[in-house]
Amino acid sequence: MRKGTYATTINCFDGKIQAPTRKYLKRRFRVEFVDPITEPGIEKILTDDSGNPDFEFLKRWIRDVKLKTSIVDHGSRFISIAAHHKCLGNSAGKEEKLTQLVKVRDVVRQMIKDLGLDHLDIEIVLLWINEHLLPEEVHVGADGTISCHERVLPAIMAV
């Protein structure tokens, strides 16, 4: 039986972005805990369509074990997908990483559907962790342009 409220983050395993992402999600969604789903350069892995067997295995593992556990067992209804500045697992530039984030959002929505959980009201937010380790929300305009900006959140709970 679960106790507490949860969000989920899908991001790089780089330790320097874990605390800023967790802190942001706790404040943004007013949850107590954040389940991390991490791999080096995860946005690159989840958008790869080369058929790489290692990436295909990771995609299934993320969907069938990590994401499912967070949503079903912990009741997470908030998911962030984050990329960051100077990622060693994904050498792409910022603009390409932002494009990958948007694609990963579609991949995660499909994972949720594949799990039969698309009837749940799950909010997905995209984050860019900048060179100052500050999360910026990523938005896609009606014309398809991708932008990000820092969102100031009140300190509502201990992190």
C-alpha positions, 0 to 999 in steps of 0.5 A: 500500500502506497503512502505519500504522493509521487511524481516521476522524472525521466532524465539523465543519470548525471547526479548534478541534475537530480536535486534541481529536478526533484526540488522543482517537481516537489514544488511544482506538483506539491508531491512528497516523493519523486521516482527517478527513471535515469539513463545517460542521455535518456532523451537520445535513447528514447528517440533512437529508432535505429533498432539498436538492441540495447536501446530497445531493451532499455525502452521496454525495461523503462516502460514495463518496470520503471514507468509502470511501477511509478504510475501503478504502485506509487500513483504518480500522475505527474511526469517530467522529462528532462535534458540538460546542458553539457550531457556526456550521454548525449552530445547534441546541442540544446536545440536538438535536445529540446526537439528530442524532449518533445519526441520523448513526450510522444514516446512516453504517451505511447508507453502509457497507452501500451500499458493500458493506463491512458485513461488516467489523467497524467500531466507531462512537463518537459524540462531543460536544466540549464548551465546554472542547474536551474530547470526551465519548462519547455513549451511548443508553440502553435507554430511548432516553435520550441521555447523554454523559460524559468518558472519561479515557484514558491518554497512550499515544502522542504526538499 
